[in-house]
Amino acid sequence: MGIGIVEIITLLLGLTGFGAEANPKAPTPDVALQYAIPDADVVVHFDGAVIIPKNYQALAKLGEQPAIKASKELTDSLKMVTGQLEGARGMVKSTVGLDFVTDIQDGTLFLQVPATGDPTFVAQVHGKFTTKMVETVGKLAGGKVTSVGGGMMVDQGNNPAIGVTKDGVMLVGTPSLVTARMDKWTMPARKAGSSLANAEALILTKPIFGVSVTLSATAKKRLQAEAEREVGKEKNFGTDLLARGKHFALGVYSDGIGWTWTDKDKSGMESIALASEGLMDLMKAAQLAPRGVAKIAISGLDSYKGRDKQIDALIKKKADLLKLVDLYTGDGNFKVAIDKNAKTNTVTARATGKSLSEVVPISSLIPVGAVMFFGMRSSSAMSTPPVAPPVKQATPPKKK
């Protein structure tokens, strides 16, 4: 048998351990911006220490729950998934020496858009990295391995270069940028209003995930030209935002989300403030509407009793279904703060709840993704046609 509706409900109820929490030891700007591109157009930051180990451990312990143990289908699917993950984890650890569950702490990507050609970038990752790992990667990839400034890097030609500095930071990106940061590197200054100062302001709020965009004149000109080729020279909301915007930042936190927008004029700031109010209203509705629809649907299940085995199974699980509604939707009563700074034409918006899922249903994507994966794997196994035994050819009678 494959995974049915009862098994899916059981699995969803068991995935309450997944999610994110605040990191009291979140990276400081000096740590997160150590190897930054001075005038990066885009800075992306991820705090893996609060996401990867906890959720991997929750997945590993999922099969120990009594309700899941009672289902052979769920147990088999979980064993298959965790087995594949552990296999990949073990292979990486044995070949490279890296445990991607426990050895990665945080990462920050810096990207710059040139006038022509591909964007240049460098990503720095903090964790348990050694120069020996670079040697191993170099041998496996067939790249050129060199020792630089007490660290080591591998140049893979047209592919991104990989290096580990003498202080154990992994760098990945455009070869020239990685090389420049391997020896005698000085952290770039963060001048007021610069892209790195804006990224610093975001990182100080300790997001789990954050992106800061401060486009240079070169980047804006290129993006505007590309937009004109796509939609024509007539101004629209998107091209207007591109022309007006000085800075945009988005942060995802354990208790909600927030964003910042700096406009070139007051009228633009007022427009973004109004749009922010609208987005907050939609986010509240996105919590309440699914909850209402789910409750109405559950209330009508009894009317279809006896028509279908799956519906009958749902009726028996009505109490659990209502628990799921409460677990994966909120009541829309999260706190909203929208502030305007007339001096800098900046809008700062923040939505805060008891958890991230009370503000936006992002945390439910993990269990839904897991259910889809298990379901696809199970159905794939079920749909594989049996191999027919070879047909034995009849031996023709011998001629007399």
Long-range contacts (C-beta under 8 A, 24 or more apart in sequence): 1-73, 2-73, 2-375, 2-378, 2-379, 2-381, 2-382, 3-73, 3-74, 3-77, 3-374, 3-375, 3-378, 4-73, 4-310, 4-313, 5-310, 5-313, 5-314, 5-317, 6-71, 6-313, 6-316, 6-317, 7-71, 7-73, 7-74, 8-371, 8-375, 9-317, 9-320, 9-321, 9-324, 10-67, 10-68, 10-71, 10-74, 10-320, 11-62, 11-68, 11-74, 11-367, 11-370, 11-371, 11-374, 12-324, 12-327, 12-328, 12-367, 12-371, 13-67, 13-320, 13-323, 13-324, 13-327, 14-62, 14-65, 14-67, 14-68, 15-58, 15-62, 15-366, 15-367, 15-370, 16-327, 17-54, 17-58, 17-61, 17-62, 18-55, 18-58, 18-59, 18-363, 18-366, 18-367, 19-54, 19-55, 19-254, 19-355, 19-356, 19-357, 19-363, 19-366, 20-50, 20-51, 20-54, 20-208, 20-254, 20-356, 20-363, 21-50, 21-54, 21-254, 22-50, 22-206, 22-253, 22-254, 22-255, 23-47, 23-49, 23-50, 23-206, 23-208, 25-49, 26-206, 27-105, 27-106, 27-108, 27-126, 27-203, 28-203, 29-190, 29-199, 29-200, 29-203, 29-204, 30-187, 31-106, 31-126, 32-106, 32-108, 32-199, 32-203, 33-108, 33-187, 33-188, 33-190, 33-196, 33-199, 33-200, 33-203, 34-124, 34-169, 34-187, 35-110, 35-122, 35-124, 35-165, 35-169, 35-171, 35-181, 35-185, 35-187, 36-108, 36-110, 36-187, 36-188, 36-196, 36-199, 37-110, 37-111, 37-112, 37-120, 37-121, 37-122, 37-177, 37-188, 38-188, 38-189, 38-194, 38-196, 39-112, 39-194, 39-195, 39-216, 40-110, 40-111, 40-112, 40-195, 40-196, 40-199, 40-214, 41-111, 41-112, 41-113, 41-195, 41-213, 41-214, 41-215, 41-216, 41-219, 42-109, 42-110, 42-111, 42-113, 42-211, 42-212, 42-213, 43-108, 43-109, 43-110, 43-111, 43-195, 43-196, 43-198, 43-199, 43-202, 43-211, 43-212, 43-213, 44-108, 44-109, 44-111, 44-209, 44-210, 44-211, 44-212, 45-106, 45-107, 45-108, 45-109, 45-199, 45-202, 45-203, 45-207, 45-209, 45-210, 45-211, 45-212, 46-106, 46-107, 46-108, 46-208, 46-209, 47-106, 47-206, 47-207, 47-208, 47-209, 48-104, 48-105, 48-106, 48-107, 49-104, 49-105, 49-106, 50-208, 50-254, 51-208, 52-100, 52-101, 52-104, 53-101, 53-102, 55-366, 56-85, 56-101, 59-85, 59-370, 73-378, 74-374, 77-374, 77-377, 77-378, 78-374, 80-377, 81-370, 81-373, 81-374, 81-377, 95-136, 95-140, 96-133, 96-136, 96-137, 97-130, 97-132, 97-133, 97-136, 98-127, 98-128, 98-129, 98-133, 99-128, 102-128, 103-127, 103-128, 103-129, 112-216, 112-219, 113-215, 113-216, 113-218, 113-219, 113-222, 113-223, 114-218, 114-222, 115-218, 115-221, 115-222, 116-222, 120-173, 120-174, 120-176, 120-177, 121-173, 121-174, 121-177, 122-171, 122-172, 122-173, 122-174, 122-177, 122-178, 122-181, 123-171, 123-172, 123-173, 124-169, 124-170, 124-171, 125-169, 125-170, 125-171, 125-172, 126-168, 126-169, 126-170, 127-170, 128-168, 129-164, 129-168, 129-169, 129-170, 130-164, 130-168, 131-164, 133-164, 134-162, 134-163, 134-164, 137-162, 148-179, 148-182, 148-183, 149-182, 149-183, 149-184, 150-183, 151-182, 151-183, 153-178, 153-179, 153-182, 195-247, 198-247, 198-249, 199-249, 201-249, 201-260, 202-249, 202-251, 202-260, 205-251, 205-253, 205-258, 206-253, 207-251, 207-252, 207-253, 208-252, 208-253, 208-254, 209-251, 209-252, 210-249, 210-250, 210-251, 210-252, 211-249, 211-250, 212-247, 212-248, 212-249, 213-247, 213-248, 213-249, 214-246, 214-247, 215-242, 215-245, 244-268, 246-345, 252-356, 252-362, 253-352, 253-356, 254-355, 254-356, 255-352, 255-353, 255-354, 255-355, 255-356, 255-358, 255-359, 256-334, 256-350, 256-351, 256-352, 256-353, 256-356, 256-358, 256-359, 256-360, 257-350, 257-351, 257-356, 257-359, 257-360, 258-348, 258-349, 258-350, 258-351, 259-348, 259-349, 260-346, 260-347, 260-348, 260-349, 261-346, 261-347, 262-344, 262-345, 262-346, 262-347, 263-345, 263-346, 263-347, 264-345, 265-345, 266-342, 266-345, 268-345, 269-340, 269-342, 269-345, 269-346, 269-347, 270-340, 272-347, 273-338, 273-340, 273-347, 276-338, 276-347, 276-349, 277-338, 279-349, 280-336, 280-338, 280-349, 280-351, 283-334, 283-351, 283-359, 283-360, 284-332, 284-334, 285-332, 286-360, 286-361, 287-329, 287-330, 287-331, 287-332, 287-358, 287-361, 288-329, 288-331, 288-332, 290-329, 290-361, 291-325, 291-329, 291-330, 291-331, 294-321, 294-325, 294-329, 295-322, 295-325, 298-322, 298-325, 328-357, 328-361, 328-364, 328-367, 329-357, 329-361, 330-357, 330-358, 330-359, 330-361, 331-358, 334-358, 334-359
